[in-house]
Amino acid sequence: MSGKTIILCGGTGGHFFPGLTIAREIRGNGGEVKLLLSGKNSESQTAVAAEFSVDSEVIASFPAPVGVAGKIRFSLAFLGAWLAARSILRLEKPDSVLAMGSFTSLPASLAAISLKIHLYLHDGNARIGKANRFLSRFANTLFLAYPMINASSVRCPKLVTGMPVRPELDPALWNSKTRKEIVAEFNEVFGADFSADAPTLLIFGGSQGARTFNKRMPDVLRALNRADAQVVHLAGAGNAGEVEKSYGDAPFKRVVIDSSSEMGLLYSVADCVVCRSGGSTIAELALFAKFAVLIPFPYASEKHQDDNAAYYLSSNAAVKFDDDQVGTPEFAESINEILDDIARFADLGKESAKLAKPDAAELVASMLR
Protein backbone atom coordinates (compact mmCIF):
# COMPACT_ATOMS: atom_id res chain seq x y z
CA MET A 1 0.00 0.00 0.00
CA SER A 2 0.97 3.66 -0.23
CA GLY A 3 -0.17 6.86 1.44
CA LYS A 4 -1.67 7.36 4.88
CA THR A 5 -4.48 5.35 6.44
CA ILE A 6 -6.88 6.15 9.26
CA ILE A 7 -8.41 3.05 10.89
CA LEU A 8 -11.72 3.36 12.74
CA CYS A 9 -11.76 0.61 15.35
CA GLY A 10 -13.51 1.71 18.51
CA GLY A 11 -16.10 -0.31 20.38
CA THR A 12 -15.31 -3.80 21.65
CA GLY A 13 -12.01 -5.65 21.45
CA GLY A 14 -13.42 -7.62 18.52
CA HIS A 15 -13.20 -4.43 16.47
CA PHE A 16 -10.18 -2.82 18.12
CA PHE A 17 -7.60 -5.61 18.10
CA PRO A 18 -8.03 -6.56 14.42
CA GLY A 19 -7.75 -2.86 13.55
CA LEU A 20 -4.64 -2.50 15.69
CA THR A 21 -3.15 -5.60 14.03
CA ILE A 22 -3.64 -4.06 10.58
CA ALA A 23 -2.13 -0.79 11.85
CA ARG A 24 0.93 -2.66 13.11
CA GLU A 25 1.28 -4.36 9.73
CA ILE A 26 1.11 -1.00 7.92
CA ARG A 27 3.56 0.63 10.30
CA GLY A 28 5.91 -2.35 10.10
CA ASN A 29 6.09 -1.85 6.35
CA GLY A 30 6.92 1.82 6.67
CA GLY A 31 3.41 3.16 6.05
CA GLU A 32 1.65 5.97 7.89
CA VAL A 33 -1.32 4.98 10.02
CA LYS A 34 -3.44 6.33 12.84
CA LEU A 35 -6.31 4.85 14.84
CA LEU A 36 -9.47 6.87 15.41
CA LEU A 37 -11.26 5.49 18.48
CA SER A 38 -14.71 5.96 19.95
CA GLY A 39 -16.62 4.16 22.68
CA LYS A 40 -16.33 3.41 26.38
CA ASN A 41 -13.06 1.50 25.98
CA SER A 42 -11.23 4.26 24.11
CA GLU A 43 -8.94 5.27 26.98
CA SER A 44 -7.63 1.75 27.60
CA GLN A 45 -7.40 1.09 23.84
CA THR A 46 -5.29 4.22 23.41
CA ALA A 47 -2.86 2.87 25.99
CA VAL A 48 -2.66 -0.50 24.24
CA ALA A 49 -2.01 1.16 20.87
CA ALA A 50 0.77 3.24 22.42
CA GLU A 51 2.51 0.05 23.59
CA PHE A 52 3.02 -0.79 19.90
CA SER A 53 3.95 2.79 18.93
CA VAL A 54 0.70 3.21 16.99
CA ASP A 55 -0.70 6.74 17.08
CA SER A 56 -4.36 7.15 18.04
CA GLU A 57 -6.95 9.80 18.74
CA VAL A 58 -10.32 9.66 20.47
CA ILE A 59 -13.58 11.21 19.35
CA ALA A 60 -16.48 11.46 21.79
CA SER A 61 -18.84 8.50 21.98
CA PHE A 62 -22.60 8.93 21.79
CA PRO A 63 -25.48 7.42 23.77
CA ALA A 64 -28.06 5.01 22.37
CA PRO A 65 -31.17 6.83 21.07
CA VAL A 66 -33.69 5.79 23.75
CA GLY A 67 -36.79 7.93 24.25
CA VAL A 68 -37.45 11.41 22.91
CA ALA A 69 -34.84 13.10 25.08
CA GLY A 70 -32.40 10.30 24.31
CA LYS A 71 -32.88 10.77 20.57
CA ILE A 72 -32.17 14.47 20.90
CA ARG A 73 -28.98 13.80 22.91
CA PHE A 74 -28.00 11.13 20.40
CA SER A 75 -28.50 13.43 17.41
CA LEU A 76 -26.44 16.21 18.99
CA ALA A 77 -23.66 13.83 20.07
CA PHE A 78 -23.63 12.11 16.66
CA LEU A 79 -23.31 15.48 14.92
CA GLY A 80 -20.52 16.42 17.32
CA ALA A 81 -18.68 13.18 16.59
CA TRP A 82 -19.10 13.73 12.83
CA LEU A 83 -17.73 17.27 13.05
CA ALA A 84 -14.81 16.15 15.25
CA ALA A 85 -13.96 13.30 12.89
CA ARG A 86 -14.22 15.58 9.86
CA SER A 87 -11.85 18.05 11.47
CA ILE A 88 -9.33 15.31 12.22
CA LEU A 89 -9.54 13.87 8.71
CA ARG A 90 -9.06 17.31 7.12
CA LEU A 91 -5.98 17.81 9.28
CA GLU A 92 -4.52 14.33 8.75
CA LYS A 93 -5.31 14.17 5.00
CA PRO A 94 -5.40 10.35 4.78
CA ASP A 95 -5.51 8.59 1.43
CA SER A 96 -7.87 5.96 2.83
CA VAL A 97 -10.09 5.25 5.81
CA LEU A 98 -10.71 1.70 6.99
CA ALA A 99 -13.76 1.13 9.21
CA MET A 100 -13.69 -2.08 11.26
CA GLY A 101 -17.44 -2.23 11.81
CA SER A 102 -19.59 -1.30 14.83
CA PHE A 103 -22.01 1.57 15.23
CA THR A 104 -19.20 3.70 16.66
CA SER A 105 -17.56 3.84 13.21
CA LEU A 106 -20.50 5.61 11.54
CA PRO A 107 -19.74 9.32 12.24
CA ALA A 108 -16.12 9.10 11.09
CA SER A 109 -17.05 6.97 8.08
CA LEU A 110 -19.65 9.52 7.01
CA ALA A 111 -17.08 12.27 7.55
CA ALA A 112 -14.69 10.42 5.22
CA ILE A 113 -17.42 10.11 2.60
CA SER A 114 -18.18 13.84 2.84
CA LEU A 115 -14.49 14.58 2.17
CA LYS A 116 -14.33 12.10 -0.73
CA ILE A 117 -11.70 9.96 0.99
CA HIS A 118 -11.49 6.33 -0.12
CA LEU A 119 -13.53 4.28 2.37
CA TYR A 120 -12.87 0.60 3.04
CA LEU A 121 -14.74 -1.68 5.42
CA HIS A 122 -13.90 -4.82 7.36
CA ASP A 123 -16.42 -7.12 9.01
CA GLY A 124 -15.36 -9.74 11.52
CA ASN A 125 -18.44 -11.95 11.37
CA ALA A 126 -20.16 -14.24 8.89
CA ARG A 127 -23.26 -12.02 9.11
CA ILE A 128 -22.42 -8.50 7.97
CA GLY A 129 -23.44 -5.95 10.57
CA LYS A 130 -25.90 -3.10 10.14
CA ALA A 131 -23.29 -0.33 10.05
CA ASN A 132 -21.29 -2.04 7.30
CA ARG A 133 -24.44 -2.91 5.34
CA PHE A 134 -25.36 0.78 5.31
CA LEU A 135 -21.84 2.04 4.55
CA SER A 136 -21.26 -0.51 1.79
CA ARG A 137 -23.10 1.69 -0.72
CA PHE A 138 -20.31 4.27 -0.34
CA ALA A 139 -17.29 1.98 0.11
CA ASN A 140 -14.53 0.85 -2.25
CA THR A 141 -14.33 -2.67 -0.85
CA LEU A 142 -15.66 -4.71 2.06
CA PHE A 143 -13.05 -7.08 3.50
CA LEU A 144 -14.59 -10.19 5.04
CA ALA A 145 -13.34 -12.32 7.91
CA TYR A 146 -15.55 -15.19 6.68
CA PRO A 147 -17.79 -15.99 3.73
CA MET A 148 -20.92 -13.93 4.40
CA ILE A 149 -24.40 -15.31 4.66
CA ASN A 150 -26.22 -12.06 3.81
CA ALA A 151 -24.37 -11.11 0.64
CA SER A 152 -27.41 -9.54 -0.99
CA SER A 153 -27.37 -6.74 1.59
CA VAL A 154 -23.90 -5.51 0.55
CA ARG A 155 -23.59 -2.91 -2.22
CA CYS A 156 -19.83 -2.79 -2.83
CA PRO A 157 -17.15 -5.23 -4.03
CA LYS A 158 -16.14 -7.73 -1.33
CA LEU A 159 -13.15 -9.94 -0.64
CA VAL A 160 -12.64 -12.68 1.94
CA THR A 161 -9.34 -11.76 3.60
CA GLY A 162 -9.81 -13.44 6.99
CA MET A 163 -9.75 -11.96 10.46
CA PRO A 164 -6.49 -10.20 11.43
CA VAL A 165 -5.09 -11.88 14.54
CA ARG A 166 -2.43 -10.39 16.80
CA PRO A 167 1.13 -11.50 15.87
CA GLU A 168 1.59 -12.72 19.45
CA LEU A 169 -0.91 -15.47 18.61
CA ASP A 170 1.23 -16.97 15.86
CA PRO A 171 1.07 -20.79 16.25
CA ALA A 172 4.55 -20.98 14.71
CA LEU A 173 5.88 -19.74 18.06
CA TRP A 174 4.71 -23.04 19.56
CA ASN A 175 4.84 -25.55 16.72
CA SER A 176 8.52 -26.30 17.25
CA LYS A 177 7.94 -27.28 20.89
CA THR A 178 6.92 -30.70 22.16
CA ARG A 179 3.82 -31.26 24.26
CA LYS A 180 6.01 -31.75 27.32
CA GLU A 181 7.85 -28.50 26.70
CA ILE A 182 4.60 -26.55 26.29
CA VAL A 183 3.12 -28.01 29.48
CA ALA A 184 6.36 -27.32 31.36
CA GLU A 185 6.23 -23.68 30.26
CA PHE A 186 2.57 -23.47 31.26
CA ASN A 187 3.39 -24.85 34.71
CA GLU A 188 6.17 -22.33 35.16
CA VAL A 189 4.08 -19.33 34.06
CA PHE A 190 0.97 -20.24 36.06
CA GLY A 191 2.48 -22.09 39.01
CA ALA A 192 0.60 -25.24 38.05
CA ASP A 193 1.38 -28.95 38.11
CA PHE A 194 -0.29 -30.08 34.88
CA SER A 195 0.65 -33.36 33.19
CA ALA A 196 1.49 -33.61 29.50
CA ASP A 197 -0.58 -36.80 29.29
CA ALA A 198 -3.90 -35.61 30.77
CA PRO A 199 -6.80 -34.21 28.70
CA THR A 200 -6.94 -30.43 29.09
CA LEU A 201 -9.93 -28.13 28.64
CA LEU A 202 -9.63 -24.37 28.11
CA ILE A 203 -12.79 -22.47 29.09
CA PHE A 204 -13.46 -18.78 28.43
CA GLY A 205 -16.45 -16.62 27.63
CA GLY A 206 -14.95 -13.25 26.73
CA SER A 207 -15.77 -9.92 28.32
CA GLN A 208 -19.55 -10.26 27.93
CA GLY A 209 -20.21 -13.98 27.81
CA ALA A 210 -18.37 -15.43 30.81
CA ARG A 211 -21.34 -15.47 33.20
CA THR A 212 -22.93 -18.69 31.92
CA PHE A 213 -19.60 -20.53 31.98
CA ASN A 214 -18.76 -19.25 35.46
CA LYS A 215 -22.11 -20.33 36.89
CA ARG A 216 -22.53 -23.69 35.18
CA MET A 217 -19.21 -25.18 34.10
CA PRO A 218 -17.92 -25.84 37.65
CA ASP A 219 -21.08 -27.84 38.41
CA VAL A 220 -20.82 -29.78 35.14
CA LEU A 221 -17.18 -30.72 35.67
CA ARG A 222 -17.58 -31.51 39.37
CA ALA A 223 -20.44 -33.89 38.54
CA LEU A 224 -18.29 -35.67 35.95
CA ASN A 225 -15.74 -36.28 38.72
CA ARG A 226 -12.89 -36.75 36.26
CA ALA A 227 -9.68 -36.88 38.28
CA ASP A 228 -7.78 -37.36 35.02
CA ALA A 229 -8.89 -34.04 33.52
CA GLN A 230 -7.19 -30.66 33.66
CA VAL A 231 -9.00 -27.33 33.37
CA VAL A 232 -7.94 -23.78 32.56
CA HIS A 233 -10.84 -21.41 33.24
CA LEU A 234 -10.70 -17.69 32.36
CA ALA A 235 -13.45 -16.17 34.49
CA GLY A 236 -13.34 -12.48 33.52
CA ALA A 237 -12.27 -9.47 35.55
CA GLY A 238 -12.77 -9.95 39.28
CA ASN A 239 -14.47 -13.36 38.99
CA ALA A 240 -11.67 -15.88 39.50
CA GLY A 241 -12.01 -16.16 43.28
CA GLU A 242 -15.73 -16.90 43.18
CA VAL A 243 -15.35 -19.42 40.34
CA GLU A 244 -12.52 -21.21 42.15
CA LYS A 245 -14.83 -21.59 45.16
CA SER A 246 -17.48 -23.08 42.88
CA TYR A 247 -15.08 -25.82 41.85
CA GLY A 248 -14.72 -26.67 45.53
CA ASP A 249 -13.26 -30.12 46.09
CA ALA A 250 -13.34 -31.17 42.43
CA PRO A 251 -10.64 -33.85 41.97
CA PHE A 252 -8.97 -32.47 38.84
CA LYS A 253 -6.09 -30.06 38.45
CA ARG A 254 -7.13 -26.58 37.41
CA VAL A 255 -5.99 -23.00 36.93
CA VAL A 256 -8.73 -20.39 37.44
CA ILE A 257 -7.75 -16.82 36.56
CA ASP A 258 -9.49 -13.60 35.54
CA SER A 259 -7.75 -13.31 32.17
CA SER A 260 -4.37 -13.82 30.56
CA SER A 261 -2.06 -12.17 28.06
CA GLU A 262 -0.64 -15.63 27.31
CA MET A 263 -3.43 -16.86 25.05
CA GLY A 264 -1.00 -18.49 22.62
CA LEU A 265 0.31 -20.64 25.44
CA LEU A 266 -3.21 -21.45 26.64
CA TYR A 267 -4.40 -22.48 23.18
CA SER A 268 -1.29 -24.61 22.79
CA VAL A 269 -1.72 -26.44 26.09
CA ALA A 270 -5.43 -27.12 25.48
CA ASP A 271 -6.79 -30.23 23.77
CA CYS A 272 -10.31 -28.77 23.53
CA VAL A 273 -11.73 -25.28 23.99
CA VAL A 274 -15.14 -24.44 25.47
CA CYS A 275 -15.97 -20.91 24.36
CA ARG A 276 -18.22 -18.40 22.62
CA SER A 277 -18.08 -17.92 18.86
CA GLY A 278 -17.08 -14.31 18.36
CA GLY A 279 -15.24 -13.47 15.15
CA SER A 280 -11.78 -13.25 16.71
CA THR A 281 -12.27 -16.45 18.70
CA ILE A 282 -13.23 -18.40 15.57
CA ALA A 283 -10.11 -17.13 13.78
CA GLU A 284 -7.88 -18.03 16.72
CA LEU A 285 -9.36 -21.53 17.02
CA ALA A 286 -8.65 -22.14 13.33
CA LEU A 287 -5.09 -20.83 13.59
CA PHE A 288 -4.36 -23.19 16.48
CA ALA A 289 -6.49 -25.96 14.89
CA LYS A 290 -8.46 -26.70 18.05
CA PHE A 291 -11.58 -28.76 18.57
CA ALA A 292 -14.18 -26.56 20.22
CA VAL A 293 -17.43 -26.76 22.13
CA LEU A 294 -19.09 -23.59 20.85
CA ILE A 295 -21.80 -21.80 22.81
CA PRO A 296 -22.82 -18.67 20.86
CA PHE A 297 -23.49 -15.59 22.98
CA PRO A 298 -27.31 -15.37 22.88
CA TYR A 299 -27.43 -11.57 22.99
CA ALA A 300 -25.06 -10.95 20.08
CA SER A 301 -26.55 -8.56 17.53
CA GLU A 302 -28.73 -10.43 15.02
CA LYS A 303 -27.38 -13.66 16.58
CA HIS A 304 -24.24 -13.32 14.48
CA GLN A 305 -22.30 -15.67 16.76
CA ASP A 306 -24.59 -18.50 15.65
CA ASP A 307 -23.53 -17.80 12.07
CA ASN A 308 -19.85 -17.79 13.06
CA ALA A 309 -20.35 -21.12 14.84
CA ALA A 310 -21.99 -22.62 11.75
CA TYR A 311 -18.95 -21.64 9.69
CA TYR A 312 -16.55 -23.33 12.13
CA LEU A 313 -18.80 -26.40 12.33
CA SER A 314 -18.38 -26.80 8.57
CA SER A 315 -14.86 -28.08 9.27
CA ASN A 316 -16.21 -30.82 11.61
CA ALA A 317 -13.93 -29.42 14.31
CA ALA A 318 -16.65 -28.46 16.79
CA VAL A 319 -19.93 -29.22 18.46
CA LYS A 320 -22.45 -26.47 19.23
CA PHE A 321 -24.83 -25.94 22.14
CA ASP A 322 -27.20 -23.08 22.86
CA ASP A 323 -26.56 -21.03 25.98
CA ASP A 324 -29.47 -22.56 27.88
CA GLN A 325 -28.17 -26.06 27.15
CA VAL A 326 -24.99 -25.57 29.18
CA GLY A 327 -25.40 -27.76 32.24
CA THR A 328 -27.93 -30.16 30.71
CA PRO A 329 -27.26 -33.92 30.72
CA GLU A 330 -26.68 -33.79 26.95
CA PHE A 331 -24.04 -31.11 27.38
CA ALA A 332 -22.31 -32.99 30.20
CA GLU A 333 -22.36 -36.19 28.15
CA SER A 334 -20.65 -34.40 25.25
CA ILE A 335 -17.89 -33.06 27.51
CA ASN A 336 -17.40 -36.52 29.00
CA GLU A 337 -17.21 -38.09 25.54
CA ILE A 338 -14.52 -35.62 24.53
CA LEU A 339 -12.48 -36.30 27.66
CA ASP A 340 -12.83 -40.06 27.11
CA ASP A 341 -11.29 -39.86 23.63
CA ILE A 342 -9.31 -36.63 23.68
CA ALA A 343 -6.79 -37.76 21.05
CA ARG A 344 -9.53 -38.34 18.46
CA PHE A 345 -11.17 -34.99 19.12
CA ALA A 346 -7.80 -33.21 19.03
CA ASP A 347 -7.26 -34.77 15.60
CA LEU A 348 -10.70 -33.55 14.52
CA GLY A 349 -9.62 -30.09 15.60
CA LYS A 350 -6.83 -30.19 13.04
CA GLU A 351 -9.51 -30.10 10.33
CA SER A 352 -10.19 -26.46 11.20
CA ALA A 353 -6.72 -25.47 9.96
CA LYS A 354 -8.21 -25.31 6.45
CA LEU A 355 -10.27 -22.32 7.62
CA ALA A 356 -7.27 -20.38 8.94
CA LYS A 357 -6.05 -17.25 7.16
CA PRO A 358 -2.83 -16.25 8.93
CA ASP A 359 -2.00 -13.53 6.37
CA ALA A 360 -5.25 -11.57 6.84
CA ALA A 361 -3.64 -8.36 8.14
CA GLU A 362 -1.03 -8.38 5.38
CA LEU A 363 -3.68 -8.87 2.71
CA VAL A 364 -5.94 -6.08 3.98
CA ALA A 365 -3.01 -3.67 4.32
CA SER A 366 -1.87 -4.42 0.77
CA MET A 367 -5.31 -3.58 -0.65
CA LEU A 368 -5.57 -0.07 0.80
CA ARG A 369 -4.77 2.85 -1.50
TAJOPE-V186799 format. One record per residue. N is the residue number from 0. RES is the residue in one small letter. PHI is phi in radians with two decimals (none if undefined). OMEGA is omega in radians with two decimals (* if undefined). Layout:
N/RES/PHI/OMEGA
N/RES/PHI/OMEGA
This chain:
0/m/none/3.07
1/s/-2.40/3.10
2/g/1.46/-3.08
3/k/-1.99/-3.11
4/t/-2.14/2.94
5/i/-1.84/3.13
6/i/-1.96/3.12
7/l/-1.66/-3.04
8/c/-2.55/3.05
9/g/-1.37/-3.12
10/g/1.50/-3.06
11/t/-1.36/3.10
12/g/-1.06/3.13
13/g/-1.13/3.04
14/h/-1.72/-3.04
15/f/-1.22/-3.01
16/f/-1.14/3.03
17/p/-1.08/3.09
18/g/-1.11/3.10
19/l/-1.09/3.14
20/t/-1.10/3.08
21/i/-1.12/3.12
22/a/-1.05/3.12
23/r/-1.13/3.09
24/e/-1.12/3.13
25/i/-1.10/-3.11
26/r/-1.13/3.14
27/g/-1.12/3.11
28/n/-1.71/3.06
29/g/1.50/-3.13
30/g/-1.48/3.08
31/e/-1.67/-3.10
32/v/-2.67/3.08
33/k/-2.56/3.08
34/l/-1.64/3.02
35/l/-2.00/-2.97
36/l/-1.94/3.03
37/s/-2.64/-3.13
38/g/2.10/-3.02
39/k/-1.20/-3.12
40/n/-1.70/-3.01
41/s/-1.03/-3.08
42/e/-1.11/-3.14
43/s/-1.19/3.13
44/q/-1.18/3.07
45/t/-1.06/3.13
46/a/-1.15/3.11
47/v/-1.12/3.13
48/a/-1.04/-3.12
49/a/-1.12/3.10
50/e/-1.04/-3.13
51/f/-1.87/3.10
52/s/1.00/3.08
53/v/-1.80/-3.12
54/d/-1.22/3.12
55/s/-2.61/3.10
56/e/-2.56/-3.06
57/v/-1.91/2.93
58/i/-1.95/-3.03
59/a/-1.04/3.05
60/s/-1.43/-3.10
61/f/-2.40/-3.07
62/p/-1.31/3.06
63/a/-1.17/-3.10
64/p/-1.39/-3.13
65/v/-1.92/-3.14
66/g/1.34/-3.10
67/v/-1.12/3.14
68/a/-1.11/3.13
69/g/-1.12/3.13
70/k/-1.18/3.09
71/i/-1.16/3.12
72/r/-1.07/3.13
73/f/-1.06/-3.09
74/s/-1.06/-3.14
75/l/-1.16/-3.13
76/a/-1.17/3.12
77/f/-1.09/3.10
78/l/-1.07/3.11
79/g/-1.09/3.12
80/a/-1.15/3.12
81/w/-1.11/-3.13
82/l/-1.14/3.13
83/a/-1.12/3.14
84/a/-1.11/-3.14
85/r/-1.11/3.10
86/s/-1.12/3.13
87/i/-1.13/-3.11
88/l/-1.15/3.09
89/r/-1.14/3.13
90/l/-1.30/-3.06
91/e/-1.35/-3.13
92/k/0.92/3.12
93/p/-1.28/3.04
94/d/-1.44/-3.14
95/s/-2.61/3.04
96/v/-2.15/3.11
97/l/-2.02/3.13
98/a/-1.75/-3.06
99/m/-1.62/3.13
100/g/1.60/3.14
101/s/1.49/-3.13
102/f/-1.03/-3.10
103/t/-1.16/-3.12
104/s/-1.45/-3.01
105/l/-1.09/-3.08
106/p/-1.01/-3.12
107/a/-1.21/3.09
108/s/-1.13/3.12
109/l/-1.16/3.06
110/a/-1.12/3.11
111/a/-1.08/3.12
112/i/-1.08/-3.12
113/s/-1.12/-3.13
114/l/-1.71/3.12
115/k/1.03/3.04
116/i/-1.60/3.14
117/h/-1.02/-3.12
118/l/-1.92/3.04
119/y/-2.09/-3.13
120/l/-2.19/2.97
121/h/-2.32/3.08
122/d/-2.15/-3.04
123/g/-1.65/-3.12
124/n/-2.29/3.11
125/a/-1.23/3.06
126/r/-1.77/-3.09
127/i/-1.17/-3.06
128/g/-1.30/-3.05
129/k/-1.07/-3.11
130/a/-1.08/-3.14
131/n/-1.21/3.09
132/r/-1.09/3.13
133/f/-1.18/-3.06
134/l/-1.25/-3.06
135/s/-1.04/-3.13
136/r/-1.23/-3.14
137/f/-1.95/-2.94
138/a/-1.64/3.04
139/n/-1.25/-3.07
140/t/-2.67/2.97
141/l/-1.88/3.08
142/f/-1.55/-3.02
143/l/-1.99/3.02
144/a/-1.23/-3.07
145/y/-2.47/3.02
146/p/-0.97/-3.00
147/m/-1.56/-3.11
148/i/-1.71/3.13
149/n/-2.11/-3.05
150/a/-1.06/-3.07
151/s/-1.15/-3.11
152/s/-1.55/-3.09
153/v/-1.80/-3.01
154/r/-1.87/-3.12
155/c/-2.18/3.05
156/p/-1.01/-3.13
157/k/-2.35/-3.10
158/l/-2.57/3.07
159/v/-1.37/3.14
160/t/-1.87/-3.01
161/g/1.69/3.13
162/m/-1.68/3.08
163/p/-1.08/-3.12
164/v/-2.05/-3.11
165/r/-0.88/3.13
166/p/-0.98/3.13
167/e/-1.14/3.12
168/l/-1.77/3.08
169/d/-1.41/-3.13
170/p/-1.04/3.14
171/a/-1.05/3.11
172/l/-1.17/-3.06
173/w/-2.05/-3.02
174/n/-1.10/-3.12
175/s/-1.43/-3.08
176/k/-1.73/3.08
177/t/-1.37/3.09
178/r/-1.01/-3.13
179/k/-1.11/3.14
180/e/-1.18/3.13
181/i/-1.14/3.14
182/v/-1.14/3.11
183/a/-1.11/3.10
184/e/-1.17/3.08
185/f/-1.03/-3.14
186/n/-1.06/-3.12
187/e/-1.21/-3.09
188/v/-1.20/-3.01
189/f/-1.87/3.12
190/g/1.07/-3.08
191/a/-1.80/3.11
192/d/-2.34/-3.11
193/f/-1.27/3.08
194/s/-1.77/3.09
195/a/-1.27/-3.04
196/d/-1.77/-3.05
197/a/-1.65/3.10
198/p/-1.14/-3.01
199/t/-2.17/3.08
200/l/-1.81/2.97
201/l/-1.89/-3.08
202/i/-2.15/3.02
203/f/-2.72/-3.09
204/g/-2.11/-3.12
205/g/1.39/-3.05
206/s/-1.21/-3.07
207/q/-1.82/-2.94
208/g/-1.87/-3.06
209/a/-1.37/-2.99
210/r/-0.99/-3.13
211/t/-1.03/-3.12
212/f/-1.13/-3.11
213/n/-1.14/-3.09
214/k/-1.43/-2.96
215/r/-1.92/-3.06
216/m/-1.10/3.08
217/p/-1.01/3.13
218/d/-1.15/3.12
219/v/-1.05/-3.04
220/l/-1.29/3.06
221/r/-1.12/-3.12
222/a/-1.14/3.11
223/l/-1.20/3.02
224/n/0.98/-3.09
225/r/-1.61/3.12
226/a/-1.17/-3.10
227/d/-1.48/-3.08
228/a/-1.49/3.02
229/q/-2.34/-3.02
230/v/-2.30/2.94
231/v/-2.01/-3.04
232/h/-2.14/3.03
233/l/-1.62/-2.93
234/a/-1.69/-3.07
235/g/1.61/-3.01
236/a/-0.94/3.06
237/g/1.36/-3.03
238/n/-1.86/-2.99
239/a/-1.06/-3.10
240/g/-1.06/-3.14
241/e/-1.15/-3.14
242/v/-1.18/3.09
243/e/-1.04/3.09
244/k/-1.09/-3.14
245/s/-1.14/3.09
246/y/-1.25/3.03
247/g/0.90/-3.07
248/d/-1.70/3.10
249/a/-0.92/-2.96
250/p/-1.42/-3.04
251/f/-1.72/3.08
252/k/-1.25/-3.11
253/r/-2.71/3.00
254/v/-2.22/3.14
255/v/-2.01/-3.10
256/i/-2.39/3.12
257/d/-1.12/-3.10
258/s/-2.81/-3.13
259/s/-2.69/3.01
260/s/-1.57/-3.08
261/e/-1.83/-3.06
262/m/-1.13/3.08
263/g/-1.07/3.09
264/l/-1.15/-3.12
265/l/-1.18/3.06
266/y/-1.05/-3.07
267/s/-1.21/-3.12
268/v/-1.41/-3.06
269/a/-1.45/2.99
270/d/-1.60/-3.12
271/c/-2.60/-3.11
272/v/-2.09/3.04
273/v/-1.84/-2.94
274/c/-2.80/2.98
275/r/-1.35/-3.11
276/s/-2.26/3.00
277/g/-1.16/-3.06
278/g/-1.02/-3.13
279/s/-1.17/3.14
280/t/-1.08/3.13
281/i/-1.05/3.13
282/a/-1.12/-3.13
283/e/-1.19/3.09
284/l/-1.04/-3.14
285/a/-1.19/3.12
286/l/-1.06/-3.13
287/f/-1.61/3.06
288/a/0.92/-3.06
289/k/-1.89/2.96
290/f/-1.25/-3.05
291/a/-2.35/2.90
292/v/-1.77/-3.02
293/l/-1.67/3.07
294/i/-2.20/-3.10
295/p/-0.98/3.09
296/f/-1.15/-2.98
297/p/-1.22/-3.09
298/y/-1.81/3.07
299/a/-1.12/-3.11
300/s/-0.94/3.12
301/e/0.95/3.13
302/k/0.92/-3.07
303/h/-1.17/3.11
304/q/-1.21/3.04
305/d/-1.14/3.12
306/d/-1.20/3.07
307/n/-1.08/3.13
308/a/-1.08/3.13
309/a/-1.06/3.11
310/y/-1.12/-3.14
311/y/-1.18/3.11
312/l/-1.08/-3.13
313/s/-1.11/3.11
314/s/-1.58/-3.08
315/n/1.10/-3.11
316/a/-1.87/-3.09
317/a/-2.81/2.85
318/v/-2.14/-3.07
319/k/-2.20/3.03
320/f/-2.30/3.01
321/d/-1.30/-3.08
322/d/-1.00/-3.10
323/d/-1.35/3.07
324/q/-1.58/3.13
325/v/-1.13/-3.09
326/g/1.78/3.11
327/t/-1.33/3.09
328/p/-1.00/-3.14
329/e/-1.13/3.11
330/f/-1.14/3.14
331/a/-1.06/3.13
332/e/-1.10/3.12
333/s/-1.12/3.11
334/i/-1.07/-3.14
335/n/-1.12/3.12
336/e/-1.09/3.11
337/i/-1.11/3.14
338/l/-1.13/3.14
339/d/-1.17/-3.05
340/d/-2.38/-2.98
341/i/-1.10/-3.12
342/a/-1.11/-3.14
343/r/-1.16/-3.13
344/f/-1.24/3.06
345/a/-1.11/3.07
346/d/-1.15/3.07
347/l/-1.06/3.12
348/g/-1.04/-3.13
349/k/-1.10/3.12
350/e/-1.14/-3.10
351/s/-1.27/-3.13
352/a/-1.03/3.14
353/k/-1.20/3.10
354/l/-1.57/-3.01
355/a/-1.24/3.07
356/k/-2.32/-3.04
357/p/-1.16/-3.09
358/d/-1.75/-3.05
359/a/-1.03/-3.10
360/a/-1.10/3.13
361/e/-1.09/-3.12
362/l/-1.17/3.12
363/v/-1.05/-3.11
364/a/-1.03/-3.09
365/s/-1.24/-3.08
366/m/-1.58/-3.10
367/l/-1.40/3.13
368/r/-1.35/*
